[in-house]
Amino acid sequence: MIELKPKTRRWLIFGGILIALAAAATVFFTIGRWLVVQDPLAHSDAIVVLSGQLPDRALEAARLYRAGYAEQVWVSQGLSPAEELKTMKIFFLGEDFYNEKVLMAQGVPADSIRILERPSANTEQEVKEISENLRRNNFHHVIVVTSKPHTRRVRTIWRKLVGSDPSLIVRYAEGDSYDGAHWWRHTQDALDIVRETLGLFNAWAGFPLRPSGN
């Protein structure tokens, strides 16, 4: 076994630290853009608006509908406090209601819009609900509209839970203000980075973390 001189050992340690810092800096400055993916558009059986970021996702879905990429627009339901509020005689209109109104205001006919029946607590549940509805209707192609930093996680979860049939086209809302190149400058973008990174680790690990109550 070769014994290194103290000076050589110090240089090796210093070099290792520099390499680690360079790797960390690379991840820091590139992860914001790495999270954003988008697939080429093609005609599909349905366009799906994931819950969140009202009204940007619905606006993008309406644009795709008007461009002729699908004849139906589905709206995912997130969990809402509607039932609890109703006990206090407070009537809450969920995000899906407003997404539907945005779609109609943007020219999507009411009979082309469908609210998915089961509310979802997270993206994993949304993907399951969407894929089950597609298969029930013998549909094989779907466009899912979400926010920019959420696109890679949606694609990852879809591949793990669904596979290639039904096939997914993931698109982001063009009006999304997320700045992946400078995410550390904005609180919301930084929170997106943390949430999406943790969500990806959860997906890669086989979804050990579940929503509360599951």
C-alpha positions in Angstrom: 0.0 0.0 0.0 1.4 3.4 -1.0 1.7 5.9 1.8 1.0 9.4 0.7 3.1 12.3 2.0 1.1 14.7 4.2 1.4 17.5 1.6 0.1 15.2 -1.2 -2.7 14.1 1.1 -3.7 17.7 1.8 -3.7 18.5 -1.9 -5.9 15.5 -2.6 -8.4 16.5 0.1 -8.4 20.1 -1.2 -9.0 18.9 -4.8 -11.8 16.7 -3.6 -13.4 19.6 -1.8 -13.2 21.7 -5.0 -14.7 19.0 -7.1 -17.6 18.6 -4.6 -18.2 22.3 -4.5 -18.1 22.5 -8.3 -20.7 19.7 -8.5 -22.9 21.4 -5.9 -22.7 24.7 -7.8 -23.6 23.0 -11.1 -26.7 21.4 -9.5 -27.7 24.7 -7.8 -27.5 26.7 -11.0 -29.0 24.1 -13.4 -31.7 22.2 -11.4 -34.3 25.0 -12.0 -34.1 24.5 -15.8 -33.7 20.7 -15.5 -37.1 20.4 -13.9 -38.8 21.8 -16.9 -39.6 19.4 -19.8 -42.2 19.5 -22.6 -43.2 17.0 -25.2 -44.0 17.7 -28.9 -47.7 18.2 -29.5 -49.9 15.7 -31.3 -53.6 15.1 -31.6 -54.9 13.4 -28.5 -58.1 12.0 -27.0 -58.2 14.5 -24.2 -56.5 17.5 -22.7 -56.3 17.5 -18.9 -56.0 20.5 -16.6 -54.2 19.5 -13.4 -55.3 21.3 -10.2 -53.3 24.3 -9.2 -52.1 27.6 -10.6 -55.5 29.0 -11.5 -56.1 30.3 -14.2 -52.8 29.6 -16.2 -53.3 25.9 -16.7 -56.9 26.3 -17.9 -55.9 29.1 -20.2 -53.2 26.8 -21.8 -55.7 23.9 -22.1 -58.2 26.2 -23.9 -55.5 27.4 -26.3 -54.6 23.8 -27.1 -58.3 22.9 -27.6 -58.8 25.8 -30.0 -55.8 24.7 -31.9 -57.5 21.4 -32.5 -55.3 19.0 -30.4 -58.3 17.3 -28.7 -62.1 17.3 -28.6 -62.4 17.1 -24.8 -60.9 19.0 -21.9 -60.9 17.3 -18.5 -60.4 19.1 -15.3 -58.8 17.4 -12.3 -60.3 18.0 -8.8 -58.0 18.8 -5.9 -59.1 18.2 -2.4 -61.2 21.1 -1.0 -62.6 22.1 2.4 -66.1 22.4 0.8 -67.8 19.8 3.1 -66.3 21.1 6.2 -67.2 24.7 5.3 -70.8 23.7 4.5 -71.3 22.6 8.1 -70.7 26.3 8.9 -73.1 27.4 6.2 -70.1 28.7 4.1 -70.4 27.5 0.5 -67.1 27.0 -1.2 -66.8 26.7 -5.0 -63.8 24.6 -5.7 -60.9 25.3 -8.1 -62.5 22.9 -10.7 -65.5 25.2 -10.9 -63.4 28.2 -11.8 -61.2 26.2 -14.2 -64.4 25.2 -16.0 -65.5 28.9 -16.2 -62.1 29.9 -17.5 -62.3 27.2 -20.2 -65.8 28.3 -21.2 -64.8 32.0 -21.3 -61.9 31.0 -23.6 -64.2 29.3 -26.1 -64.4 25.7 -25.0 -68.0 24.5 -25.2 -69.6 23.3 -22.0 -70.3 19.8 -23.5 -66.6 19.4 -24.3 -65.6 19.9 -20.6 -65.6 17.1 -18.0 -64.8 17.4 -14.3 -63.1 14.3 -13.1 -65.2 12.7 -10.4 -62.7 11.8 -7.7 -60.7 14.5 -5.9 -57.0 13.9 -5.7 -54.7 14.7 -2.8 -51.5 14.8 -4.9 -50.1 14.2 -8.4 -49.8 10.5 -7.9 -53.6 10.2 -7.3 -54.3 12.6 -10.2 -52.2 10.4 -12.6 -54.1 7.3 -11.4 -57.5 9.0 -11.8 -56.6 10.3 -15.3 -55.3 7.0 -16.5 -58.3 5.0 -15.2 -60.7 7.4 -17.0 -58.7 7.1 -20.2 -58.8 3.3 -20.1 -62.4 3.3 -19.2 -63.1 5.2 -22.4 -60.6 3.2 -24.5 -58.5 6.3 -25.0 -54.8 6.0 -25.6 -53.3 9.5 -25.8 -53.6 12.5 -23.5 -52.1 15.9 -23.1 -51.6 17.0 -19.5 -51.2 20.7 -18.7 -49.4 21.7 -15.6 -46.8 24.3 -14.4 -43.2 24.5 -15.6 -41.4 23.1 -12.6 -44.0 20.4 -12.2 -43.5 18.9 -15.7 -40.6 16.5 -15.0 -42.4 15.1 -11.9 -45.6 14.5 -13.8 -43.7 12.7 -16.6 -41.8 10.6 -14.0 -44.9 9.6 -12.1 -46.7 8.7 -15.3 -44.0 6.5 -16.5 -43.8 4.7 -13.2 -47.5 4.2 -12.7 -49.0 4.1 -16.2 -46.2 3.3 -18.7 -46.5 4.1 -22.3 -50.2 3.3 -22.9 -52.1 5.5 -22.5 -49.3 7.8 -23.8 -48.6 11.1 -22.2 -47.8 14.5 -23.7 -46.8 16.9 -20.9 -47.1 20.6 -21.5 -46.6 23.6 -19.3 -48.7 26.8 -19.2 -47.1 29.5 -21.3 -48.2 32.1 -18.8 -46.3 30.5 -16.0 -43.9 33.1 -14.5 -41.5 30.5 -13.1 -37.9 31.5 -13.8 -35.8 28.3 -13.8 -32.6 30.1 -14.7 -32.8 32.3 -11.6 -35.0 30.4 -9.2 -33.1 31.5 -6.1 -34.3 35.1 -6.6 -38.0 34.4 -5.9 -39.5 32.8 -2.9 -42.2 30.9 -4.9 -39.7 29.6 -7.4 -37.4 28.4 -4.5 -40.4 26.6 -2.9 -41.2 25.0 -6.2 -37.6 23.7 -6.4 -37.8 22.1 -3.0 -41.3 20.6 -3.5 -40.5 19.2 -6.9 -37.2 17.8 -5.9 -38.6 16.1 -2.9 -41.5 14.8 -5.0 -39.1 13.3 -7.5 -37.1 11.5 -4.8 -40.4 10.2 -3.5 -41.3 8.9 -7.0 -37.9 7.3 -7.6 -38.1 5.6 -4.2 -41.5 4.0 -5.0 -43.8 6.6 -3.3 -43.1 5.8 0.4 -44.5 9.2 1.4 -48.3 9.4 1.3 -50.8 12.2 1.7 -52.2 12.6 5.3 -55.0 10.2 5.9 -53.9 7.6 3.4 
